[in-house]
Amino acid sequence: MENRIHKELLSTFKNLSPMELTEERLPLIREVNKKLIEPYKNSAITQKEYYAIHKNNVKVRLKVYAPINQKQDLPVVLFIHGGGYVFGTVEGNDAKCAQYVKEVNCVVVSVDYRLAPEHPYPAAIEDCYLALQWIVENQQSLSVDIDRLAVVGGSTGGGLTAALSLLSRDRQGPNIKFQMPLFPMIDDSCSTFSSKEFTDKRIWSKDLNQFAWSMYLKNVEGETPKYAAPMREEDFSHLPPTYTTVGTLDPFRDETMNYVKALTEAGVPVEFHLYPGGFHEFESIVPDAQISQKATSESIEALKRGLSE
């Protein structure tokens, strides 16, 4: 595989350690990851916490990022973090959310959805839908323009972004102007060529992906719901204009391209970028590489366009 990796990413890739995921090890992995996160400080941005509450009184934490000197209603982005449905945190994406605030000139709401296997499907997607509703209900206090509302996420966050767009369409919920599911986790069948092609556990690969799906779908019997795995959907019409990307060495490559094809055939405006030699999450793992900076800047520009057009 190393001979296929983009030259700017190769040295970092060689120094990565293999990941071993088991249900028993998840608490330790989460704790270690949490300790690695340093508090994010940015004097130009406010960070405030709120809670949205389900009808059964389950609370979902939301973190809101906004310009310190906000004087008018701004576009709003619901951000959904990644982590294979089993780990990942809001705080681990503080800098990314702050970058959206600064460069897009928007308010960002990041949702701390519940994780599997303790909280399997549909906990995560229902938490995201609750966050979407909360934004609309609190538009005045947030000083946001809900006519310019986008949903953004990568990997698992990308899968939840795609699922949320389907769910909100079908429930006739809040209108999503633009969605940006980046390298999304959307096909639980794990049957595409790319989902079986990559087995190196230094990056997200076949076994890790199958494990993550088994945790999220732990209580699902029979056919997988489309709101868990959006590629189970047959009708992709009336979904928001979409921007998506993936690397050629990402196990999600083929399902992303299948998604682009399905959206395009349904008449949904789509922009798609395929990055040669890019493995899963290369933008975050090697952020200083030129290809990573290109991918990040292109996604930010797409988000700007999506919220303004």
Summary of the structure (lengths in Angstrom):
residues: 309
radius of gyration: 18.2
end to end distance: 40.4
largest distance: 52.8
contacts: 1076
relative contact order: 0.15
helix: 41%
strand: 21%
